[in-house]
Amino acid sequence: MPSARRYSLTKVRLLHLLEELKANSIEVGSLCLPPGSSKTEVESMMTSLLDKEAVPETISTSLAESQTGGMVFWGPHHRYLVMPPFPVTKGSFSKTCEIEPLYSLMHQEFLLGLVMVRLGEYGIGVFQGEKLLASKVGTGLVHARHRQGGSSANRFRRHREKQMETFFTRVCQHAREQLEPYARRLDYVLYGGTKETVLDFRKQCHFLHEFDKVTLDRLLNIREPKKSGLAEGIQEAWSSRVIQWD
């Protein structure tokens, strides 16, 4: 079984890869699967590209778990699974390299909402494709955790929880101000920051629940939402996960 490497590709780099694959289209077959396929269904479809015994388990597991589906490109010298940032809508198979499903997807001008939160810092943006339409960034006072015990620690904990509540309330209001004008047209919403903080924030900010059906489950790894967070966030939002076999 060939060894596998995992990495991410920005939109530009993925388009370059697709062009490279297209140049070798005669020797590369392709399979496109939308999200929702079971592991068994993926394995069955993969037999159109290679023998069942030769199907890497990583492909079937990754595609079955992918919220956006994916495309497999398989040939003697080019073996890739690409899981795009946004869902593919139709399944297809070709004995030659058919890049159109991904190429078309990556040129869509999706309306995206980005909400990035870390304790004491936030960034909210609305993008048409990669163009910023509206944004708000800022900070708020939230003390770091207190590591000592005793009654003073309990008072500090309650004070810190109040700071978090105040901070989340303010960020939620800013999220409403930025997202509400586009609410009916948003294609997808993505969150970024610290997982625990984002989960706590979403529990408190009930306004954001109306976007649950269009929220993608991946978390953007943004360290500083206030500074370059929006630029980094939209680049990561358009990045694809790739598995490559040698």
N, C-alpha and C positions, 0 to 999 in steps of 0.2 A: 504494500500500500504506500503511495507517495506521501512524503511529509508535507505538512500544511503550515502556512504563515498567515497570520491575521494582522490587518492594518486598516486604516481609514484613508480615503482619498477625497480631496476637495472636489468641488464641481469641475473645475478646470482640469485637474489631473484625471478624473474619471472620463471626461470627454476625450482626452488624449489617448487613454487606454482603449476606448471604444473604436477610435480611428485606427489604432494599431491592430486590433482584432479584425476589423473590417478588411484591412489590407491582406489578412491571411484567411479570408472567409472560406476559401475552398476546403481547407483542412480543419476548420473549426465548426462544430455543431453548436446549436444554442437551444436552450429551453427556458421559457419564461413561465413563472408560476405566481399567481396572486396570493395574498395572505389567506389563511384559513385552511390550507391543505394539510392533511394529516401526514405523519411520518410514513405510513404505509403507502399513501397516494404519491408522495414524493418519490419513494423508492421505485414504485411502479412506473412513473413517468420517466425516471432517470434511465430505465432500461432501453429507452429509445436512443440514448447516447452511448451507452456502454453496457457490458455484461453486468448482471445483477450482483455477482460476487465481487466485482471491481468498484462498485459504488461506495465511496467513502461515507462512513456513518455520519461524519461531520456535516455533509451536505443535507441529508434527510433531516437530521436533528435541527440544524440551523434554519432551514427553510420552514419547517413545521412551527418553529418558535418565532419566526420573524413577523412582526406586525405589518411589514410593508411588502412581504413576499420577496421575490428575487429572481435573478437570471443566472443561469449556468452557461458557461462557455467552455467547451471541452474539445481538445484536439491533442495531437502528439506533443506539441510544444507550448500550448496555451491552455491552462486549466484554471478557471476562475469561478467563484460564486460571488456575485455582487448583490448586496442587499441595499437598495436605494433608500434615500432619506424619506421618501413618500411612497404610498402604496401603488404598485402596478395594478391595473384593473382587469387585464385579460391574460389568459394563458395562451402560449403558443409554442410550437416546436418547429425547428428547421434543421436540415442536415448540413446547411451552411450557416455562416455567422450572420445572424439577423440582429442588428443593434438598435433597430427603430424603436422598440418599446421603451428602452432606457433613454435613448437619445431624445425622444419626444418628451418623456417625463421630465428630463433635466432642463428642458426649454420652456416648461410651463411657468406662467407668471402667477404662482399661488399667492394668495393673500394670507400672510402668516402673522400670528401674534406670539411674541417672545416675552416671557415673564421670568426674570432672573433675580433670585433672592439669596443673600447670605445675611447672617445676623449683623445688622448695622449698615447694610449697603444693598441697593437694589437698582435694577435697570429694566425698563419696560419699553417695548418697541413694536410697531406695526410695520410690516414690510410687504411691498408688492414685488414678488420675486426677490431680488436682493436690494431693492431701492427702499430706503427708509422714508415712511410717510408720516409717522408720529412717534414721539418718544418722551420719556421722562426718566431721569436718573437722579439719585440722591443718597443721603445717608441718614442714619438715626442712631441714637445712643442706646446701645445694649452692652452691658458689662460682660466680661468673660466669666466662666463658671468659677465659683468659690470652692476651693479644694479642702478647706478645713471644716471640722464638725462643730457641734454645739449650737446654742440658741442664736448666736450672731450669724452663723451660716444659714439658719432657717430664715432669719429676717432678710438676709441678702438674697436668698433664693426667691422669696416672695416679691422682693423689690425687682429682681431681674425678670421674673415672670410678668410683672406689670409693665416693665420696659418693653418686653417682647410683644405683649398685647397691644400697647400703644403704637409700636413700630409697625406691626402687621396691619393694624387698622388704617394707618396712614398710607401704607403701600397699597392696600386693597382699594382705597379711594382713588389713588393715582391709576391703578389698573383699570378701574371703571371709567375714569376720564379718558384714557387712551384707547381702550378696546371697544367701549360701548358704541361709538359712532360707526364701527365696522362690524358689529356683532353678527348681523345676519349674513354677512358676506365672507367671514373668515373661513378659510379652507382648513387650516390646522393651527393648533396652539401648542407651543413647546415651552417647557420649563427648564431653568438652569440654576446652578448654584450648588448648595449642600443638600443632600437628599433629606436628612432629618428636618432641616429648616423649611425646605419646600413643602414637605408633607404637613408640618405644623401650620404653615401659612395657608395652604389650601383648605385645611379644616376650618380655619377661622374666616377666610374670605369666601363667603357663600356666593357672591356674585360670579365667581369663576366656575361654579358648578354647571352653569348653563353651557359651558364649552366642553364638558366632559366627553361628548360624543366625537368631537374633532380633536381631542388632545392625544398626542402621540406619547407613548410611554417611556421613551428614552429621555435621559436627563443630560442636558448640555453641561459640560465640565468648564464652567466659567468661574475663575478665581476672584476677579474684581469687576463686578457688574457695573460699577459707577464709571470706571475709567474707559477702557477699551472693550468693555463687555458686550455692547451691542454689535460692534464690528466682528468680534470673535464669535459671538453667538450666531449671527446669520451665516457666517462661513461654516461653522460646525453644523448648523441646521441643514445645510445643503450637502454635507459630507456623506459618503456612502461607506458602509462596512464591507470589507473585501476579505475573502479567504482564497489564497493562491496555493496550488499544489505544484511541487517540483516535478 
